[in-house]
Amino acid sequence: MTTIDDRPRASAPTPGSARPTAARPVLRAYRGVHDHPALVRIANAARAANGDPERVTVARIDNDYAHLPNCDLPHDCALVEIGGREVAYGRTFWVDRNSGERTYEGRIFIDPTASGRGVEAALFDWQLPHLEELAAAHPTGSDTVPARLVAYALGRDHASRGLLERAGFSAVRRSATLVRSDLEAIPDLPLPHGFDLCPIDPADRAMQRRVFDADIVAFADHWGDSASDGSESSFEAFVGDPLIRPDLWRVAFHGDEVAGQILNFLEPAQAGEAVIGWTESISVQPRFRRRGLARALLAESLRAVRDAGADRAALGVDTGNVRRALDLYESLGFRIVSQVDEYHRPVWGGSPRADGLTAADPMTADDRLTADETVR
């Protein structure tokens, strides 16, 4: 696997030099939970610069990273430092998707104050060969199971976008975060006939497991979702989320069957910011769709988070959703505030690349400089 230099390499001026040289990016391995405050700081700075209202916390990172599937953190996560301060990080993993493909995926977060200093290239030059190596280590990803590399770029991260496109990646799908800026004038939309709302006891893990499993069934035909994420570890991550609020969930039943649900929660207010009520995990079981159930549940969810103290509401959506989820959300007052593009590329291994390089021949320093200058 790709080796990450974990030794400190401070950029100090050489004796007798006329002037100090600027600190250069240094890539190092993930060192465990002690890195989580830095990951939170970086991720939140990147999200804020992209217009995304979501803010992660150390407690949520602790929970997520304790249950990550198909990711060996000491090898699959790296941070970038400049002058001894963490300014970016990346993580790789693999997923078997419901399309029948296996994807080798990379996620990168960069503190925007460090952009344009070679940070994007430092992470990218580690992550791309690392993804290729992950693919090479899984022979089922070559002949019997289609495989591809996947990367993501925040809508306003033009530097990463340019590097991805230069390396042969193409944007194939867009997701967005939407916000409803106030919780006034919420329409009165009763549930369709035959459906009832039932409260979920925060202490009833068996019922929470039913809701969790129903969500997996509802999203089984959703573009890009995992083929199966109903493991016990995934459920433990779900119920271990420090923001979980079963008392705010709105779950509709048809008889004894979970028919549809929205798993609402509140995000703690940041200094000087509004309290956000997240109306997330919006799903309806296939046989109950096209009856107005999702619309009624969303209106009820807006009232739920308002009454719990939220000032505004937010949710995420796949903008290419074939059931026109985006139209539904916008009709109830939500508006797009940030976007993330998903990029795909075939697994090339050592074969020639479109730009004449190979995966085993990473970009040179001159190539990186050209790339950085091109996308500024």
PyMOL commands that set and color helices and strands:
alter all, ss='L'
color gray80, all
select helices_A, chain A and resi 33-49+58-65+73-76+112-114+119-136+139-141+158-166+205-218+232-240+246-248+286-288+293-307+325-331+365-375
alter helices_A, ss='H'
color red, helices_A
select strands_A, chain A and resi 26-29+77-82+85-96+102-110+147-154+170-180+196-197+250-254+257-262+265-267+276-278+283-284+312-318+335-346
alter strands_A, ss='S'
color yellow, strands_A
deselect
rebuild
show_as cartoon
